[in-house]
Amino acid sequence: MENVDFLPSPADNQNYLHDITAIATRVVIKHIPAFNIFKDVTVHHIPHKYSEVMKQKSQQVHLAFFSRMKNVNEEMIDILQQLHNKYLPVDRDEIDGQEVVTILERLFLVGPAYR
């Protein structure tokens, strides 16, 4: 691969400049009292492609406790398989004698087992 493939494009640079301007503005307004008059017109949230999704209330579900050692590969695989089988919403079909599993909703798992 060429180095140019890893360099930011002009559009990437423009997006970065837009984002860093919003962040720098917030810092200046917060720490320099003379600029405090602009606090009502500053950008508090940088819009991105997930902005609408992030506004939605998330659903939290308490998962089962697993008495396994997460730093042992085989036991972590077992934990993930149990979570997958128990909590991941899927649609199961059989096509030509083969089970086909379609994930209906992707889940973001957070908890002590993942830290």
DSSP file (Angstrom, degrees, kcal/mol; ACC not computed):
  #  RESIDUE AA STRUCTURE BP1 BP2  ACC     N-H-->O    O-->H-N    N-H-->O    O-->H-N    TCO  KAPPA ALPHA  PHI   PSI    X-CA   Y-CA   Z-CA
    1    1 A M              0   0    0      0, 0.0     2,-0.2     0, 0.0     5,-0.0   0.000 360.0 360.0 360.0 145.9    0.0    0.0    0.0
    2    2 A E    >   -     0   0    0      1,-0.1     3,-1.3     3,-0.0     4,-0.4  -0.517 360.0-121.2 -83.2 152.5    1.1    3.5   -0.7
    3    3 A N  G >> S+     0   0    0      1,-0.3     3,-1.7     2,-0.2     4,-0.8   0.835 110.8  67.2 -59.7 -32.6    1.6    6.1    2.0
    4    4 A V  G 34 S+     0   0    0      1,-0.3     3,-0.3     2,-0.2    -1,-0.3   0.777  89.1  65.9 -62.0 -25.2   -1.0    8.3    0.3
    5    5 A D  G <4 S+     0   0    0     -3,-1.3    -1,-0.3     1,-0.2    -2,-0.2   0.751 105.3  43.6 -66.8 -23.0   -3.6    5.7    1.2
    6    6 A F  T <4 S+     0   0    0     -3,-1.7    -1,-0.2    -4,-0.4    -2,-0.2   0.592  93.5  96.6 -98.2 -13.2   -3.1    6.4    4.9
    7    7 A L  S  < S-     0   0    0     -4,-0.8     2,-0.1    -3,-0.3    -3,-0.0  -0.498  83.7-103.1 -78.7 146.1   -3.0   10.2    4.7
    8    8 A P        -     0   0    0      0, 0.0    -1,-0.1     0, 0.0    -2,-0.1  -0.392  34.9-125.7 -67.5 145.0   -6.2   12.2    5.4
    9    9 A S     >  -     0   0    0      1,-0.1     4,-2.5    -2,-0.1     5,-0.2  -0.345  29.0-100.7 -80.3 167.8   -8.0   13.6    2.3
   10   10 A P  H  > S+     0   0    0      0, 0.0     4,-2.2     0, 0.0     5,-0.1   0.876 127.2  52.7 -56.9 -36.3   -8.8   17.2    2.0
   11   11 A A  H  > S+     0   0    0      2,-0.2     4,-2.5     1,-0.2     5,-0.2   0.901 107.7  50.8 -66.2 -40.0  -12.4   16.4    3.1
   12   12 A D  H  > S+     0   0    0      1,-0.2     4,-2.6     2,-0.2    -1,-0.2   0.923 110.8  49.0 -60.9 -44.2  -11.0   14.6    6.2
   13   13 A N  H  X S+     0   0    0     -4,-2.5     4,-2.5     2,-0.2    -2,-0.2   0.892 110.8  49.9 -62.8 -39.9   -8.9   17.7    7.0
   14   14 A Q  H  X S+     0   0    0     -4,-2.2     4,-2.2     2,-0.2    -2,-0.2   0.915 111.7  47.9 -65.8 -43.2  -12.0   20.0    6.5
   15   15 A N  H  X S+     0   0    0     -4,-2.5     4,-2.4     2,-0.2    -2,-0.2   0.909 112.1  50.0 -63.0 -42.1  -14.1   17.8    8.8
   16   16 A Y  H  X S+     0   0    0     -4,-2.6     4,-3.0     2,-0.2     5,-0.3   0.923 109.7  50.5 -62.4 -44.6  -11.3   17.7   11.4
   17   17 A L  H  X S+     0   0    0     -4,-2.5     4,-1.8     1,-0.2    -1,-0.2   0.902 110.7  50.0 -60.2 -41.9  -11.0   21.5   11.3
   18   18 A H  H  X S+     0   0    0     -4,-2.2     4,-1.6     2,-0.2    -2,-0.2   0.935 114.6  43.8 -61.4 -47.1  -14.8   21.9   11.8
   19   19 A D  H  X S+     0   0    0     -4,-2.4     4,-2.0     1,-0.2    -2,-0.2   0.917 114.1  48.2 -66.7 -44.8  -14.8   19.5   14.8
   20   20 A I  H  X S+     0   0    0     -4,-3.0     4,-2.8     1,-0.2     5,-0.2   0.815 107.2  57.5 -69.4 -29.0  -11.7   21.0   16.4
   21   21 A T  H  X S+     0   0    0     -4,-1.8     4,-2.3    -5,-0.3    -1,-0.2   0.920 107.7  47.4 -64.3 -43.4  -13.0   24.5   16.0
   22   22 A A  H  X S+     0   0    0     -4,-1.6     4,-1.9     2,-0.2    -2,-0.2   0.908 114.6  46.3 -63.9 -41.9  -16.2   23.5   18.0
   23   23 A I  H  X S+     0   0    0     -4,-2.0     4,-2.1     2,-0.2    -2,-0.2   0.932 112.9  48.5 -67.3 -45.8  -14.1   21.9   20.7
   24   24 A A  H  X S+     0   0    0     -4,-2.8     4,-2.6     1,-0.2     5,-0.2   0.886 109.0  54.7 -62.2 -38.7  -11.6   24.8   20.9
   25   25 A T  H  X S+     0   0    0     -4,-2.3     4,-2.5    -5,-0.2     5,-0.2   0.921 107.7  49.3 -61.1 -44.2  -14.5   27.3   21.1
   26   26 A R  H  X S+     0   0    0     -4,-1.9     4,-2.1     1,-0.2    -1,-0.2   0.911 111.8  48.8 -61.1 -42.6  -16.0   25.4   24.1
   27   27 A V  H  X S+     0   0    0     -4,-2.1     4,-2.2     2,-0.2     5,-0.2   0.930 112.1  47.9 -64.3 -45.7  -12.7   25.4   25.9
   28   28 A V  H  X S+     0   0    0     -4,-2.6     4,-2.2     1,-0.2     7,-0.3   0.931 113.4  47.3 -61.4 -46.4  -12.1   29.1   25.3
   29   29 A I  H  < S+     0   0    0     -4,-2.5    -1,-0.2     1,-0.2    -2,-0.2   0.869 114.1  48.1 -64.6 -36.4  -15.6   30.0   26.5
   30   30 A K  H  < S+     0   0    0     -4,-2.1    -1,-0.2    -5,-0.2    -2,-0.2   0.872 122.2  31.1 -71.5 -37.0  -15.3   27.8   29.6
   31   31 A H  H  < S+     0   0    0     -4,-2.2    -2,-0.2     1,-0.2    -1,-0.2   0.573 110.2  62.5-105.9 -10.7  -11.9   29.1   30.7
   32   32 A I    ><  -     0   0    0     -4,-2.2     3,-2.0    -5,-0.2     4,-0.3  -0.909  65.7-158.5-118.2 105.1  -11.8   32.7   29.6
   33   33 A P  G >  S+     0   0    0      0, 0.0     3,-1.7     0, 0.0     4,-0.3   0.783  87.2  66.2 -54.3 -32.3  -14.5   34.8   31.3
   34   34 A A  G 3  S+     0   0    0      1,-0.3     3,-0.5     2,-0.1    -5,-0.1   0.785 102.5  48.5 -62.4 -26.0  -14.5   37.5   28.7
   35   35 A F  G X  S+     0   0    0     -3,-2.0     3,-2.1    -7,-0.3    -1,-0.3   0.401  80.3 100.7 -93.0   2.2  -15.8   35.0   26.1
   36   36 A N  G X   +     0   0    0     -3,-1.7     3,-1.7    -4,-0.3     4,-0.2   0.731  66.6  72.9 -60.7 -22.5  -18.6   33.8   28.4
   37   37 A I  G 3  S+     0   0    0     -3,-0.5     3,-0.4     1,-0.3    -1,-0.3   0.685  92.8  56.7 -66.7 -15.9  -21.1   36.0   26.6
   38   38 A F  G X> S+     0   0    0     -3,-2.1     3,-1.4     1,-0.2     4,-0.7   0.355  73.4 103.1 -94.8   5.0  -20.9   33.5   23.6
   39   39 A K  T <4 S+     0   0    0     -3,-1.7     3,-0.3     1,-0.3    -1,-0.2   0.781  77.4  55.5 -62.9 -26.3  -21.9   30.4   25.6
   40   40 A D  T 34 S+     0   0    0     -3,-0.4    -1,-0.3    -4,-0.2    -2,-0.1   0.674 111.4  42.6 -79.9 -15.9  -25.4   30.4   24.2
   41   41 A V  T <4 S+     0   0    0     -3,-1.4    -1,-0.2     2,-0.1    -2,-0.2   0.385  88.7 108.6-110.8   2.8  -24.3   30.3   20.6
   42   42 A T  S  < S-     0   0    0     -4,-0.7     2,-0.7    -3,-0.3   -20,-0.1  -0.447  77.8-106.9 -79.2 155.2  -21.5   27.8   20.8
   43   43 A V        +     0   0    0      1,-0.2   -17,-0.2    -2,-0.1     3,-0.1  -0.729  36.0 178.3 -81.8 115.4  -21.8   24.3   19.4
   44   44 A H  S    S+     0   0    0     -2,-0.7     2,-0.4     1,-0.2    -1,-0.2   0.744  70.7  36.8 -90.3 -25.6  -22.2   21.9   22.3
   45   45 A H  S    S-     0   0    0      0, 0.0    -1,-0.2     0, 0.0     6,-0.0  -0.986  77.5-137.8-131.1 123.5  -22.6   18.7   20.3
   46   46 A I        -     0   0    0     -2,-0.4   -27,-0.0    -3,-0.1   -28,-0.0  -0.692  30.9-123.8 -79.3 116.4  -20.7   18.1   17.0
   47   47 A P        +     0   0    0      0, 0.0     2,-0.3     0, 0.0    -1,-0.1  -0.323  41.4 163.4 -62.6 140.6  -23.2   16.5   14.6
   48   48 A H    >   -     0   0    0     -2,-0.0     3,-1.9     0, 0.0     4,-0.3  -0.889  54.8 -85.4-147.8 177.6  -22.3   13.2   13.2
   49   49 A K  T 3  S+     0   0    0      1,-0.3     4,-0.2    -2,-0.3     3,-0.2   0.667 126.2  47.7 -67.9 -14.4  -23.9   10.3   11.4
   50   50 A Y  T 3> S+     0   0    0      1,-0.1     4,-2.6     2,-0.1    -1,-0.3   0.286  78.3 106.7-105.2   9.8  -25.0    8.7   14.7
   51   51 A S  H <> S+     0   0    0     -3,-1.9     4,-1.0     1,-0.2    -1,-0.1   0.902  80.7  46.9 -56.3 -46.4  -26.4   11.8   16.3
   52   52 A E  H  > S+     0   0    0     -4,-0.3     4,-0.6     1,-0.2     3,-0.4   0.899 113.4  48.2 -65.6 -40.6  -30.1   10.8   15.9
   53   53 A V  H >4 S+     0   0    0      1,-0.2     3,-1.1    -4,-0.2    -1,-0.2   0.894 108.1  55.3 -65.8 -39.4  -29.4    7.3   17.3
   54   54 A M  H 3< S+     0   0    0     -4,-2.6    -1,-0.2     1,-0.3    -2,-0.2   0.727  99.4  61.8 -68.2 -21.1  -27.5    8.7   20.2
   55   55 A K  H 3< S+     0   0    0     -4,-1.0    -1,-0.3    -3,-0.4    -2,-0.2   0.726  86.5  94.1 -74.9 -21.5  -30.5   10.9   21.2
   56   56 A Q  S << S-     0   0    0     -3,-1.1     2,-0.2    -4,-0.6    -3,-0.0  -0.437  88.2-106.2 -75.2 144.7  -32.7    7.8   21.7
   57   57 A K        -     0   0    0     -2,-0.1     2,-0.2     1,-0.1    -1,-0.1  -0.499  37.8-129.7 -68.7 133.6  -33.0    6.4   25.2
   58   58 A S        -     0   0    0     -2,-0.2     2,-0.5    -4,-0.1    -1,-0.1  -0.527  10.5-128.2 -85.9 153.9  -31.0    3.2   25.5
   59   59 A Q        -     0   0    0     -2,-0.2     2,-0.5     2,-0.0    -1,-0.0  -0.891  21.4-158.9-102.9 125.8  -32.4    0.0   26.9
   60   60 A Q        -     0   0    0     -2,-0.5     2,-0.4     2,-0.0     0, 0.0  -0.893   8.5-174.6-108.7 134.6  -30.4   -1.6   29.6
   61   61 A V        -     0   0    0     -2,-0.5     2,-0.5     0, 0.0    -2,-0.0  -0.993  24.6-128.3-127.6 130.4  -30.7   -5.3   30.5
   62   62 A H        -     0   0    0     -2,-0.4     2,-0.1     1,-0.0    -2,-0.0  -0.674  29.4-148.7 -79.8 124.5  -29.0   -7.0   33.4
   63   63 A L        -     0   0    0     -2,-0.5    20,-0.0     1,-0.1    -1,-0.0  -0.445  24.1 -87.5 -90.3 164.2  -27.2  -10.0   32.1
   64   64 A A        -     0   0    0     -2,-0.1     2,-0.4     1,-0.1    -1,-0.1  -0.262  42.7-109.7 -66.6 156.6  -26.5  -13.2   34.0
   65   65 A F        -     0   0    0      2,-0.0     2,-0.5    48,-0.0    -1,-0.1  -0.761  29.0-157.2 -88.9 133.3  -23.4  -13.6   36.2
   66   66 A F        -     0   0    0     -2,-0.4     2,-1.7     2,-0.1    13,-0.0  -0.953  10.6-151.4-114.9 121.4  -20.8  -15.9   34.9
   67   67 A S        +     0   0    0     -2,-0.5     2,-0.3     2,-0.1    -2,-0.0  -0.468  58.3 116.7 -89.3  66.5  -18.3  -17.5   37.3
   68   68 A R  S    S-     0   0    0     -2,-1.7     2,-0.8     7,-0.0    -2,-0.1  -0.859  73.1-106.6-127.0 161.8  -15.6  -17.8   34.7
   69   69 A M    >   -     0   0    0     -2,-0.3     3,-1.6     1,-0.1     7,-0.2  -0.824  23.5-160.0 -93.1 114.3  -12.2  -16.3   34.4
   70   70 A K  T 3  S+     0   0    0     -2,-0.8    -1,-0.1     1,-0.3     6,-0.1   0.665  87.5  63.1 -70.5 -14.9  -12.3  -13.7   31.6
   71   71 A N  T 3  S+     0   0    0      4,-0.1     2,-0.6     5,-0.0    -1,-0.3   0.414  85.8  84.4 -90.9   3.6   -8.6  -13.8   31.1
   72   72 A V  S <> S-     0   0    0     -3,-1.6     4,-2.5     1,-0.2     3,-0.4  -0.934  76.3-143.9-104.5 120.5   -8.7  -17.5   30.1
   73   73 A N  H  > S+     0   0    0     -2,-0.6     4,-2.6     1,-0.2     5,-0.2   0.880  96.3  49.3 -52.7 -48.6   -9.5  -17.7   26.3
   74   74 A E  H  > S+     0   0    0      1,-0.2     4,-1.8     2,-0.2    -1,-0.2   0.884 113.6  46.8 -62.3 -38.5  -11.6  -20.9   26.5
   75   75 A E  H  > S+     0   0    0     -3,-0.4     4,-2.2     2,-0.2    -1,-0.2   0.863 111.2  51.0 -73.0 -34.9  -13.7  -19.5   29.4
   76   76 A M  H  X S+     0   0    0     -4,-2.5     4,-2.5    -7,-0.2    -2,-0.2   0.894 109.2  51.5 -67.4 -38.8  -14.2  -16.1   27.6
   77   77 A I  H  X S+     0   0    0     -4,-2.6     4,-2.4    -5,-0.2    -2,-0.2   0.911 109.4  50.6 -61.5 -41.6  -15.3  -18.0   24.5
   78   78 A D  H  X S+     0   0    0     -4,-1.8     4,-2.3     2,-0.2    -2,-0.2   0.904 109.6  50.4 -62.5 -42.3  -17.8  -19.9   26.7
   79   79 A I  H  X S+     0   0    0     -4,-2.2     4,-2.6     2,-0.2    -2,-0.2   0.943 112.1  47.1 -60.2 -48.6  -19.1  -16.6   28.2
   80   80 A L  H  X S+     0   0    0     -4,-2.5     4,-2.6     1,-0.2    -2,-0.2   0.881 111.4  50.8 -63.8 -38.9  -19.6  -15.0   24.8
   81   81 A Q  H  X S+     0   0    0     -4,-2.4     4,-2.7     2,-0.2    -1,-0.2   0.908 111.1  48.5 -65.4 -40.6  -21.3  -18.1   23.4
   82   82 A Q  H  X S+     0   0    0     -4,-2.3     4,-2.2     2,-0.2     5,-0.2   0.921 112.9  47.6 -64.9 -43.2  -23.7  -18.1   26.4
   83   83 A L  H  X>S+     0   0    0     -4,-2.6     4,-2.7     2,-0.2     5,-0.7   0.922 113.1  49.4 -61.8 -43.7  -24.5  -14.4   26.0
   84   84 A H  H  X5S+     0   0    0     -4,-2.6     4,-1.2     1,-0.2    -2,-0.2   0.938 114.6  43.3 -60.6 -48.8  -25.0  -15.0   22.2
   85   85 A N  H  <5S+     0   0    0     -4,-2.7    -1,-0.2     1,-0.2    -2,-0.2   0.825 122.4  38.0 -68.4 -32.0  -27.4  -17.9   22.7
   86   86 A K  H  <5S+     0   0    0     -4,-2.2    -2,-0.2    -5,-0.2    -1,-0.2   0.835 129.7  18.5 -91.0 -34.6  -29.3  -16.3   25.6
   87   87 A Y  H  <5S+     0   0    0     -4,-2.7    -3,-0.2    -5,-0.2    -2,-0.1   0.654  89.8  99.0-118.4 -19.6  -29.6  -12.6   24.6
   88   88 A L     << -     0   0    0     -4,-1.2     2,-0.5    -5,-0.7    18,-0.1  -0.620  69.4-131.2 -80.5 119.8  -29.0  -12.0   20.9
   89   89 A P        +     0   0    0      0, 0.0    15,-2.6     0, 0.0    16,-1.1  -0.567  42.3 162.9 -72.9 118.4  -32.2  -11.6   19.0
   90   90 A V  E     -A  103   0A   0     -2,-0.5     2,-0.5    13,-0.2    13,-0.2  -0.881  38.7-134.8-133.1 162.6  -32.0  -13.9   16.0
   91   91 A D  E     -A  102   0A   0     11,-2.4    11,-2.6    -2,-0.3     2,-0.5  -0.989  24.3-155.3-117.1 122.9  -34.2  -15.5   13.4
   92   92 A R  E     +A  101   0A   0     -2,-0.5     2,-0.3     9,-0.2     9,-0.2  -0.873  18.8 167.7-105.8 128.9  -33.3  -19.2   12.7
   93   93 A D  E     -A  100   0A   0      7,-2.7     7,-3.6    -2,-0.5     2,-0.5  -0.895  28.4-134.1-129.8 161.1  -34.2  -20.9    9.4
   94   94 A E  E     +A   99   0A   0     -2,-0.3     2,-0.5     5,-0.2     5,-0.2  -0.977  23.0 178.7-120.4 122.2  -33.2  -24.1    7.8
   95   95 A I  E >  S-A   98   0A   0      3,-2.8     3,-1.9    -2,-0.5    -2,-0.0  -0.981  72.9 -17.2-125.5 120.7  -32.1  -24.1    4.2
   96   96 A D  T 3  S-     0   0    0     -2,-0.5    -1,-0.1     1,-0.3     3,-0.1   0.874 128.1 -53.1  53.0  41.7  -31.0  -27.3    2.5
   97   97 A G  T 3  S+     0   0    0      1,-0.2     2,-0.4    -3,-0.0    -1,-0.3   0.481 116.6 114.1  76.8   1.9  -30.5  -29.0    5.8
   98   98 A Q  E <   -A   95   0A   0     -3,-1.9    -3,-2.8     2,-0.0     2,-0.4  -0.888  68.5-124.4-107.3 135.4  -28.3  -26.2    7.1
   99   99 A E  E     -A   94   0A   0     -2,-0.4     2,-0.5    -5,-0.2    -5,-0.2  -0.657  25.1-163.2 -77.8 127.6  -29.3  -23.9    9.9
  100  100 A V  E     -A   93   0A   0     -7,-3.6    -7,-2.7    -2,-0.4     2,-0.5  -0.962   1.4-161.8-114.6 122.3  -29.1  -20.2    8.9
  101  101 A V  E     -A   92   0A   0     -2,-0.5     2,-0.5    -9,-0.2    -9,-0.2  -0.910   3.1-167.3-109.0 125.6  -29.1  -17.6   11.6
  102  102 A T  E     -A   91   0A   0    -11,-2.6   -11,-2.4    -2,-0.5     2,-0.5  -0.957  20.3-132.9-112.4 122.5  -30.0  -14.0   10.9
  103  103 A I  E     -A   90   0A   0     -2,-0.5   -13,-0.2   -13,-0.2     3,-0.2  -0.619  18.1-170.3 -75.0 123.4  -29.2  -11.4   13.5
  104  104 A L  S    S+     0   0    0    -15,-2.6     2,-0.3    -2,-0.5   -14,-0.2   0.805  71.8  12.0 -84.8 -32.1  -32.2   -9.2   14.0
  105  105 A E  S    S-     0   0    0    -16,-1.1     2,-0.4     2,-0.0    -1,-0.3  -0.973  71.7-132.4-149.5 130.0  -30.6   -6.6   16.2
  106  106 A R        -     0   0    0     -2,-0.3     2,-0.3    -3,-0.2   -18,-0.0  -0.673  26.9-151.4 -83.0 136.3  -27.0   -5.9   17.0
  107  107 A L        -     0   0    0     -2,-0.4     2,-0.7     2,-0.0   -19,-0.0  -0.834  11.4-141.8-112.1 146.8  -26.3   -5.5   20.7
  108  108 A F        -     0   0    0     -2,-0.3     2,-0.5     2,-0.0    -2,-0.0  -0.926  23.8-157.3-105.2 109.8  -23.7   -3.5   22.5
  109  109 A L        +     0   0    0     -2,-0.7     2,-0.4     2,-0.0    -2,-0.0  -0.769  17.5 170.0 -96.5 129.5  -22.6   -5.4   25.6
  110  110 A V        +     0   0    0     -2,-0.5     3,-0.1     5,-0.0    -2,-0.0  -0.993  21.1 102.5-134.2 141.3  -20.9   -3.6   28.5
  111  111 A G  S >  S-     0   0    0     -2,-0.4     3,-2.1     1,-0.1     4,-0.2  -0.955  79.9 -61.7 166.7 179.7  -20.2   -5.0   31.9
  112  112 A P  G >  S+     0   0    0      0, 0.0     3,-1.1     0, 0.0    -1,-0.1   0.788 122.6  63.2 -58.4 -29.4  -17.5   -6.3   34.2
  113  113 A A  G 3  S+     0   0    0      1,-0.2   -34,-0.0     2,-0.1   -48,-0.0   0.667 104.7  48.2 -70.2 -13.9  -16.8   -9.3   31.9
  114  114 A Y  G <         0   0    0     -3,-2.1    -1,-0.2     1,-0.2    -5,-0.0   0.291 360.0 360.0-110.8   9.5  -15.6   -6.9   29.2
  115  115 A R    <         0   0    0     -3,-1.1    -1,-0.2    -4,-0.2    -2,-0.1   0.435 360.0 360.0 -98.1 360.0  -13.3   -4.6   31.2
